[in-house]
Amino acid sequence: MPRYLHTSIFVNDMAQSIDFYTKKLGLRLLGGPDHYPGNADMAFVGADWNSYIELVYDLEEHPPYQLGNRYEHLALEIDGDLEAVCERLRTQGVKVLRAPKKSPGGTRSIAFIEDPNGIPVELLEPRH
């Protein structure tokens, strides 16, 4: 049966993106950054290799990335209290786009933050 493996996003600054996903969001650096001359630099972040984010710094000439040609948003389930996580991230300089509120279905709280590349990241409290 097919299974979801990863999401790949273009980043503007590899070090800044690794710092954001590892030090601020708590994911692990699973691999990289690896340099592929003339193509791209790539790194992989996640809890494990079952589901991860592939960070790609494109080395080929191209116009600057805009939100529409990167990705719409990522979603991460967080550990602990969503309000506290958002406050911690805010004090670390992370832009909170939407403060925690109940999801449309009302089953759990969600919030949105912004990564260093302008990509919205949806944070969800754990399922109960």
N, C-alpha and C positions, 0 to 999 in steps of 0.2 A: 504494500500500500504506500502511495506517495506520502511524504511528510514535509512540513515546512522546515527549511534549514536556516535561511538567513535573509536579511535585508541588506542591500548594498546602497550606500549613499556617497555622493561626491562631497568632499570637504575642501575648505579653502586653506586650512592650516592643520597638518596632521598632528603635531605635538599638542596644540590647543584642543583638538577634538579628542585625542586619547586622554588628556587630562580631564576633560569634562566627563566622559563616559566612565572613567575609572575612579578618579578621586572624588568627583562630585556626585555621581550616580551610583558608585559602588560596584560596577561591573569589573570583571578581570580582563586584563590584556591576554588574550588566548594565543596570539601569534603576531609576529611583525613588530614594527613596520618593516616590510620587505620592499626592496627597490627593484623595479623591473625597468631597466634603461630604455628610454624612448617610449615607454608606455605609461606606467603608473607606480606610485608607492601604495602599498596596501597593508592594513592592520585589521585585526579581528578582535572584537570585544564582546563579552557576554558572561553569563554565569557558567556556561560550559559549551561544548560543541554541538549540543542538541538544538540550540537556537541562539543565533548570534547576529551581530551587526558587522558588516564588512565596510570599513572606512577606506575610501579610495581618493587619493590625491592624483588627479590626472596630469601627466607630464606633457601631453600633446597640446598644441596651440588651440585655444578655443576662447569664445567670448566668456566674460565672467558668469559664473553660475547665478541663477536667480531661483527663487523658491520653486517656481513652476517646473524647472527642469532638473530638480534634484529629487524631491520626494515630498509627499503630502504631509505625513506625520508618522512618527514611530509611537508604539505603545509599550510601556513597561509596567509590570506589577511590582509595587514597592513592598518592602518589609516595614511594618510598624505603622505609626500614626501619620496619615497623609498631611494633616495640618503642620505637624512638627517637621516633616521632611521638607515641605515647601518653605517653611520659615528658615530652616538650615540652609537650603539652597539659595534663598534670597540674600542671606547674610554673606554668602560666598560669591555674590555678584551675579547669580543666575537670574535672568528675566523670567518672572512668573506672568504668563499670558492670561491665565484664568485661574483664580483661586479655587480651592477645593469646593465642590458642590456635588450633590447626588447625581448619578448618571440618569439619562432619560428614563431608564427602566426602574430607577430608584433602588437598585440592588446594592450599589456601593458608590463611594465617592470617587470623583475623578478631578484632576487638575491638569493644566497645560503649562509647560515651561518651554523655553527656547534654547536650542543648542547653539554653539558658537557660529554655526553656518546659517542660522535663521530658520532651521527646521523645527517645527513644533514637536514636542515630545509629550505624549499623554501619559500621566501617572495615574495608576489605578490602585486603590487599596486592595488588600488580599480578599479573595472570595471567602465567604464564611459558610 
